[in-house]
Each structure stands twice: as structure tokens, then as C-alpha cells.
Amino acid sequence: MLTSYFSSLGYEVSHAAWGQDALTMAAENTPDLVLLDIHLPDIDGYEVCTRLRSQRRTQHTPIIFLTERRERRDRLTGLELGAIDYITKPFDVQEMRYRVRNILRHTDANILLHPITGLPTSTLLQEQLEQVKQHPELSMIGLTLQEMKAFSDIYGFVTHDDVLRAVALILRNTAPEIMRHDPFVGQLSTYKFLMVVPEAKRYLAMGRLHQRLDEAISFFYPRQDWESGTHSDGSPLPKISFRLSYIRAEQIPPEGDLDQLRDVLFPETVA
């Protein structure tokens, strides 16, 4: 019923009766939203939810449990696993329509933010770039993280994402110290970050970032690995490094966009 209903509203809908089929479909084509029952012929909905949350492609995909189970413990289990909503049958189809619409609108808004760090990306970065062009007293600092792919291969994507969040936090904390009015930090790509600063305080900002990042790097590793310089299997430790660069507002061409900014501020480096 829901497949036909949402299709009639213009949504592109895929349906799977089995949990394993749903996981396969989600892996091949990441959904914008998942409506999930608990009772399935093979694995239950809780297990499907857990596996979706464990995969990078679907760890942030909104999930709504739609089920006959009304017990409080069932609702708490679903929400604890990361579901964004828990709806019991029977339900009002019009209410379901609005719930889905509102969640997708919220998801669309979050596309403007990096899914791991929550920093502004894409359109918001372009808007900030246009503002910086109008203020020659400003500069943009670029931060590039290096050796992150090798780090992720050894320590896994969860630890990898923790590093990104920690770096974003350092930037967020430093920005208002340097620029008290309307500070801005953004993310151009997974390993490339931006911070807007007054040109007069650029050296101060770069100095603080360098010190804080340098002090933080060792905490991303198990202590034994960091002190020995090798991983537990004896392989060399892939040490995360960073590169700071800058561009003054007056150096940005009037027609400059994010691609041109990337070429100037982030010359090719090893990730």
C-alpha cells in the first residue's frame, strides 16, 4: 500500500520484503529514507537497522520503524539503534506523508553540511567566498589533512571519522578567538578545511592552529603504537600530518569559484 501511495506522490520507491534484500538494495543505491518493519521473514528489522548504521554509505540515512509492536521497550530499542522515528500500526497515511516530507526536507538541508563534521560545504562555502571577495581586509586559511587514507586502512573508519570531528572542533574553537564577529569555518572536501580570518591576524591564527593540531595528533593513536612508531603488526605507523596555506581576499578573482579556490589554496597533496 505504501509503495503505491508514495509512488503516486512522485517519490521514487523501492520495496523489499526480506531484510537481506533491503540491505543489498541499500548498498547498491543509497536511499534517502528507509521505512522499516520489525517483523521480516529472515532477519528482523532491528538487525537491518544495525547493519545499515554500521555501513558508511547508510550510517546517516534516516530510518523510520513502522510496526505493530507497541511495547515501550520495542520503541526504545528502535530509537536506541538510531531510528529517527517509531510509528505503530494502524497509522494515519496522511500523517505518515507529512512525517516523511518533513524528514526529507531536514535531510535536504543537511546536505549543505558535511555528514561527519557538520561543517558548511558546497553552497554555503560559495556564499561565504562571495562575501570574502567584498572584504579585502580578510583572508582564507586552508588546512589539508594528509595520510588519512592509510590511517583509515589500519584503524578503521570510526577512528578516521573521530579525527575529522576533532579537527573540526579545533577549527571551531579557534575561529571565534581570531574573528569575534561572524567567524566562519567550512569544509571543501573530506580532508580540506577553510577558516576565514582578518588578514591582520592571519599569522596568529595559523600559529594557533599549527600548535593545537600538532599537540592533538598523538591522541589519535593507541599510545603503544605512537611511542613505538609501528602498528601492532609491526608495520610502519601512518602518521597523520597537515598543511596550512592561505589566500588574501584581494587575490581571489571576482569570478572565482570553489574550483578555482581549491586549485590555489589546496595544491595537490597526498591524502
C-alpha positions as CSV (number, residue, x, y, z in Angstrom):
1,M,0.0,0.0,0.0
2,L,2.7,2.5,1.0
3,T,4.7,1.7,-2.1
4,S,1.8,2.7,-4.4
5,Y,0.8,5.6,-2.2
6,F,4.2,7.3,-2.2
7,S,4.8,6.5,-5.8
8,S,1.6,8.4,-6.6
9,L,3.0,11.4,-4.8
10,G,6.1,11.4,-7.0
11,Y,8.6,9.7,-4.8
12,E,10.9,7.0,-6.3
13,V,10.2,4.0,-4.1
14,S,12.0,0.6,-3.9
15,H,10.4,-2.2,-1.9
16,A,12.0,-5.3,-0.4
17,A,10.0,-8.0,1.5
18,W,13.2,-9.6,3.0
19,G,15.7,-7.9,5.3
20,Q,18.7,-9.2,3.4
21,D,17.3,-7.9,0.1
22,A,16.8,-4.5,1.7
23,L,20.5,-4.4,2.7
24,T,21.6,-5.4,-0.8
25,M,19.4,-2.7,-2.3
26,A,20.7,0.0,0.1
27,A,24.3,-1.0,-0.6
28,E,23.7,-0.7,-4.4
29,N,21.7,2.6,-4.3
30,T,21.8,4.6,-1.1
31,P,18.2,5.5,-0.1
32,D,17.2,9.0,1.2
33,L,14.9,7.4,3.7
34,V,14.1,3.9,5.0
35,L,10.7,2.7,6.2
36,L,11.4,-0.5,8.2
37,D,9.2,-3.1,9.7
38,I,10.5,-5.2,12.6
39,H,8.8,-8.5,11.5
40,L,10.6,-9.8,8.4
41,P,10.9,-13.3,7.0
42,D,14.6,-13.7,7.5
43,I,16.4,-11.2,9.8
44,D,14.4,-8.8,11.9
45,G,14.2,-5.0,11.4
46,Y,16.4,-4.3,14.4
47,E,19.2,-6.3,12.7
48,V,18.6,-4.5,9.4
49,C,18.8,-1.1,11.2
50,T,22.1,-2.2,13.0
51,R,23.7,-3.2,9.7
52,L,22.6,-0.1,7.9
53,R,24.1,2.0,10.7
54,S,27.4,0.1,10.5
55,Q,27.9,0.9,6.8
56,R,29.5,4.2,5.8
57,R,27.0,4.7,2.9
58,T,24.0,4.4,5.1
59,Q,25.1,5.3,8.6
60,H,23.4,8.7,8.3
61,T,20.3,7.6,6.3
62,P,17.1,8.4,8.2
63,I,15.2,5.3,9.3
64,I,11.5,5.1,10.4
65,F,10.3,1.9,12.1
66,L,6.8,1.1,11.0
67,T,5.5,-1.8,13.1
68,E,2.7,-3.4,15.1
69,R,4.8,-3.6,18.2
70,R,3.6,-1.1,20.7
71,E,5.5,-2.0,23.8
72,R,7.7,0.7,25.3
73,R,10.8,-1.5,25.2
74,D,10.3,-2.0,21.5
75,R,10.1,1.7,20.8
76,L,13.2,2.4,23.0
77,T,15.1,-0.4,21.2
78,G,14.3,1.1,17.8
79,L,15.3,4.6,18.8
80,E,18.4,3.4,20.6
81,L,19.6,1.7,17.4
82,G,19.4,5.1,15.6
83,A,15.9,5.3,14.1
84,I,14.6,8.8,13.7
85,D,11.0,7.8,14.4
86,Y,8.9,4.8,15.5
87,I,5.3,4.6,14.2
88,T,2.9,1.9,15.2
89,K,0.2,0.3,13.1
90,P,-2.5,1.2,12.3
91,F,-1.4,4.7,11.3
92,D,-2.9,7.7,9.5
93,V,-1.5,7.7,6.0
94,Q,-1.8,11.5,5.8
95,E,0.3,11.8,9.0
96,M,2.8,9.4,7.5
97,R,3.0,11.6,4.4
98,Y,3.9,14.7,6.4
99,R,6.4,12.9,8.6
100,V,8.2,11.6,5.5
101,R,8.1,15.0,3.9
102,N,9.5,16.8,6.9
103,I,12.3,14.3,7.4
104,L,13.4,14.6,3.8
105,R,13.3,18.4,4.0
106,H,15.5,18.2,7.0
107,T,17.8,15.8,5.1
108,D,18.0,18.1,2.1
109,A,19.0,21.0,4.5
110,N,21.8,18.8,6.0
111,I,23.2,18.2,2.5
112,L,24.7,21.7,2.9
113,L,26.7,20.4,5.9
114,H,29.4,17.7,5.9
115,P,27.8,14.5,7.2
116,I,30.7,13.7,9.6
117,T,31.8,17.1,11.0
118,G,28.6,19.2,10.4
119,L,30.7,22.0,8.9
120,P,29.3,24.0,6.0
121,T,30.1,22.7,2.5
122,S,29.1,23.4,-1.2
123,T,26.6,26.2,-1.5
124,L,27.3,27.7,1.9
125,L,31.0,27.8,1.1
126,Q,30.3,29.5,-2.2
127,E,28.2,32.1,-0.4
128,Q,31.0,32.7,2.1
129,L,33.5,33.0,-0.7
130,E,31.4,35.7,-2.4
131,Q,31.3,37.6,0.9
132,V,35.1,37.4,1.4
133,K,35.7,38.8,-2.1
134,Q,33.9,42.0,-0.9
135,H,36.2,42.5,2.1
136,P,39.9,43.0,1.2
137,E,40.8,43.0,4.9
138,L,40.0,39.3,5.1
139,S,42.0,36.1,4.3
140,M,41.1,32.4,4.0
141,I,43.2,29.8,5.7
142,G,43.3,26.3,4.2
143,L,44.0,23.2,6.2
144,T,44.8,19.9,4.4
145,L,45.0,16.6,6.3
146,Q,47.4,14.1,4.9
147,E,48.0,10.3,5.3
148,M,44.3,9.9,6.3
149,K,43.6,7.1,3.9
150,A,46.5,5.0,5.2
151,F,45.4,5.8,8.8
152,S,41.9,4.6,8.0
153,D,43.1,1.3,6.4
154,I,44.7,0.4,9.7
155,Y,42.5,1.9,12.4
156,G,39.1,1.8,10.6
157,F,36.6,4.4,9.5
158,V,35.2,5.0,13.0
159,T,38.5,6.2,14.3
160,H,39.1,8.0,11.0
161,D,35.8,10.0,11.5
162,D,36.7,10.8,15.1
163,V,39.9,12.5,13.7
164,L,37.8,14.6,11.3
165,R,35.5,15.6,14.2
166,A,38.4,16.5,16.4
167,V,40.0,18.7,13.7
168,A,36.7,20.4,13.1
169,L,36.3,21.1,16.8
170,I,39.8,22.7,16.9
171,L,38.9,24.9,14.0
172,R,35.5,25.8,15.6
173,N,37.2,26.7,18.9
174,T,39.9,28.7,17.3
175,A,37.8,30.8,14.8
176,P,36.0,32.9,17.4
177,E,39.2,33.7,19.2
178,I,40.6,35.3,16.0
179,M,37.4,36.7,14.5
180,R,34.9,37.7,17.1
181,H,32.2,38.9,14.7
182,D,30.7,36.2,12.5
183,P,33.5,33.6,12.4
184,F,33.3,31.0,9.7
185,V,34.8,27.5,9.3
186,G,33.9,25.3,6.4
187,Q,34.9,22.0,4.7
188,L,35.7,21.9,1.0
189,S,36.2,18.2,0.9
190,T,36.8,15.3,3.3
191,Y,40.4,16.4,4.1
192,K,40.3,20.1,3.2
193,F,39.1,22.7,5.6
194,L,38.7,26.5,5.5
195,M,38.7,29.3,8.0
196,V,38.0,33.0,7.4
197,V,40.2,35.4,9.4
198,P,41.2,39.1,9.4
199,E,44.4,39.4,7.3
200,A,45.9,41.3,10.2
201,K,45.5,38.2,12.4
202,R,46.4,35.6,9.8
203,Y,49.8,34.7,11.3
204,L,48.3,34.5,14.8
205,A,45.5,32.1,13.6
206,M,47.9,29.9,11.6
207,G,50.2,29.7,14.6
208,R,47.5,28.6,17.0
209,L,46.1,26.1,14.6
210,H,49.6,24.6,14.0
211,Q,50.2,24.3,17.7
212,R,46.8,22.8,18.6
213,L,46.8,20.3,15.7
214,D,50.4,19.3,16.4
215,E,49.5,18.6,20.0
216,A,46.4,16.7,19.1
217,I,47.8,14.2,16.6
218,S,49.3,11.8,19.1
219,F,45.9,11.3,20.8
220,F,44.5,9.8,17.6
221,Y,46.7,6.7,18.0
222,P,47.0,3.9,20.6
223,R,49.7,5.0,23.0
224,Q,51.9,2.0,22.3
225,D,51.7,2.5,18.6
226,W,52.6,6.2,18.8
227,E,55.6,5.6,21.1
228,S,57.0,2.7,19.1
229,G,56.3,4.3,15.7
230,T,54.8,1.0,14.5
231,H,51.4,-0.7,14.3
232,S,50.8,-3.8,16.4
233,D,51.5,-6.0,13.4
234,G,55.0,-4.4,13.0
235,S,54.2,-2.2,10.0
236,P,55.3,1.5,10.0
237,L,52.9,3.9,11.6
238,P,51.0,6.0,9.0
239,K,51.5,9.4,10.8
240,I,48.8,12.0,10.1
241,S,50.2,15.3,9.0
242,F,48.7,18.6,8.0
243,R,49.4,21.5,5.7
244,L,48.3,25.1,6.3
245,S,48.0,27.6,3.4
246,Y,46.3,30.9,2.9
247,I,44.9,33.4,0.3
248,R,44.1,37.0,0.8
249,A,40.7,38.2,-0.3
250,E,42.3,40.6,-2.8
251,Q,43.9,37.7,-4.5
252,I,40.6,36.0,-5.3
253,P,39.4,36.9,-8.8
254,P,35.9,38.5,-8.9
255,E,34.6,35.5,-10.9
256,G,36.5,33.0,-8.7
257,D,34.5,29.9,-7.6
258,L,35.2,26.9,-5.3
259,D,37.1,25.0,-8.0
260,Q,39.5,27.9,-8.5
261,L,39.8,28.4,-4.8
262,R,40.7,24.7,-4.4
263,D,43.4,25.0,-7.1
264,V,45.1,28.0,-5.4
265,L,44.6,27.2,-1.7
266,F,45.0,23.4,-1.9
267,P,47.7,22.3,-4.4
268,E,47.8,18.6,-4.9
269,T,48.9,16.7,-1.8
270,V,48.9,13.1,-0.6
271,A,45.7,12.4,1.4
